[in-house]
Amino acid sequence: MRRPVQLEMLERGHTRDLTDVDAMLRTGLIRRDLLFEQFLLIEPLIIRYPALDPKSFRAVVAEFCQESSEELGGAQS
């Protein structure tokens, strides 16, 4: 199973990547709830990739989705 590119961008954490994911969210290309659901689907597979820390990866995705929710006033995008 391939990770959605948005999750890869969040995991890398580069400023440009985070700006791009935020833009995708604002323009409706992605939804924060579905982004977290996608993470939950791949989370059990992260163990296959020793360079990835599952806890920190989850924290980054959860934080991004939560911040997005707060910015939108709790409304779904």
Order of alpha helices (4+ residues) and beta strands (2+ residues): alpha-alpha-alpha-alpha
